[in-house]
Amino acid sequence: MSQMQRRVLGVDPGLTRCGIGIVEGAIGKPLRLVGVGVILTSPDAPLEQRLLQLEGELEEWIALHKPDVIAVERVFSQHNVRTVMGTAQAAGIALLVAARRNIPVMMHTPSEVKAAVTGSGRANKAQVAEMVKRLLNLEVIPKPVDSTDALALAICHIWRGGGNSKIAEALKAEKSRLSKLVGK
């Protein structure tokens, strides 16, 4: 049985620049770029207005492209507390918008994304960008890098998320089978 085609919205969260990338595909099938961009908010605007703008533009992307799942980069500890706070706030908005629309969300770490796209969890940004270009059969690497990172997240989820969900389904079925055996 072939793997189901999925449309994934990748979100590389950021308060000033939030990368957005939508990829369609399935494990073992060619990937297709659906849309790519970046949501920009002004550092001079009040925080609440920036978050509101981010929410509104994410809603527009979701309404337009109707993703099956949203893949968000898992926020990890950085040295710059201000940067990590903005990233976490932007990720929170993406999670909220997904929950409101009942769209499943998966979080992937940067090293998971790098490993899925390049084969190495230690790949640099240039290597990830080049592989995104190749995998989506693009003529140029999307700019800024936030949009390329969002596409990498979507690709990672298509390739890894499908396998992870199959494992979760198999575990659930086995637990159910075992609980019936114990109940007898």
N, C-alpha and C positions, 0 to 999 in steps of 0.2 A: 504494500500500500504506500503510495507516495505521500510525502509530508505536505501538510496543508499550507497553501499560500497565505502569507500574513502581511499586513501593512503596519509598520512600526514607526511611531514618532519618537525620534531620539531627541533628548533635551540635555544640552550641555549648560547647566545652570550658571547664571552670572547675573549680577544686578545691573551692571553697565552694558554688558554684551551677553545675551543668552542665545546660544546656538540652537537652531532648529533644523532637523533633517528627517525626511520621511522616505523610507525605503520599503519596497515590496519584494517579497521573495519567499523562498522555502529552502530548507537544507537540500543540497544537491541540485538546485535549480538556479538559473541566472538571476542576479539581483537587478532591480530597476529603481532608479532615482525617481521619486514622485515629486519632491519639493525640497528646497533648501533655502535657508535664510538666517537672519540674525535679528533679534529684538533688541533695539538700543533704547536705553533710558538715560536721561541726563543726570549726571552726578550733582548738578545744581538744584534739581527738583527735590521736594520733600520725599522722604522715604516712602510714606504711605501712597503718594501719587505714583512713584516709580513701580511699586508693587501692584497697584491698580492697573497701570498701563501694561505691565507684564501679563497680568491675568487676562485682560481684554484681548491682547494680541494672541496669547495661547489659545483662548476660546475660538478666535477667528480661524487659526490654523486647524484646530480640531474640527470645527464645523465644515470647513472647506474640504479637508482630506479624509475625515472619518477613519482614524487609525483603529486597529484592533487592540493594540497594546501601546503603552508608553514606556520607553526605557529612559531612565534618568541616571545621570552619573551620581554615584554615591559620594557624598561629601566626606572628605577625609581631612585630618588635621593638617593645617598648613602653619607656617611660621607667622604669617600676617593675619592677625585675628580679624581685622576689618574685612579682608578678602573672604575669609571662611564664613563670616557672618552673612555677607551679601550672597555668597553662593548658597548657603543653607536657606536663606529667606527665599531666594529664587526657586530652589528645589521644592520648598514647601508650597509655593504657589502652584507649581506643576502638579504636585500630589493632590492638592485641593481641587484643581480643575478636573483632574482625572476621576477623583472620587465623586465629584458632583455629577459627572456624566457616566459613572459606573464603568469606567474603562480600567482594565487591569494595569498595574504598574509593576515594573521590575527595576531594581536598582543594580547597577554594575559598577565595580571599582575601576579606576583607570587601568590598573594592571590586567584585569580581566578583559577589558576592551582591547588593549594593545595585543594581548596574547591571541585573542580571537581573530583579529584583523591581520596581524603580521606574523603570528607564530611565536612571538617573544613578548613576554610581559615587561621587558625592559626597553622596548623600542622607543625611539625618540619621535617627536611630533612630525618631523619631515618624513620618516618611514611610514607612520600611520597615514599621513595625508597621501603619500604616493600609492599605498595599497588601496585606500578608499577610491582614488581616481581609477586605478586598474579594475577593482572589483565591480565598480559601477559603470565601467567603460566610458569614462568622461574624457573630454579633450584637455581640460584644465582642472587644476585642484581648486575647489570652491574656497573663496575668501570671505570673511576672515577665518582664521583657524578654528574659531568656536563653531562655525557651521560644519567644518570638516569633522570635528570631534563629535558633533551631534549625529552625523551620518555614520561614523564609526560605532557609536552606541547602538544605533538601529541595526547595523549589520551584525554586531556582537549578539544582540538579542535574537535575531532571526536564526543565527547559527547555534547559539548556546541555549537560548530560552526554550526552543523546541525540545532539545534533549533534556533540559532540566524538568520541563513539564511532564515528559514521558516517564522520567524517573519518579517524580512525585505521584503520578497516576499509578505506576506499578507498586510503589510502597503502600499507597492507600488500599489498593486491591488486595495485596498480601496481608495487610493488617486486618482487613475485613474477613478474609479467608481464615486467618488464625483465630480471630475472636469467635467465629462460628464453630471452629473445632474445639475451642476451650469451653464454649457454651454447651456442648453436647455431653 
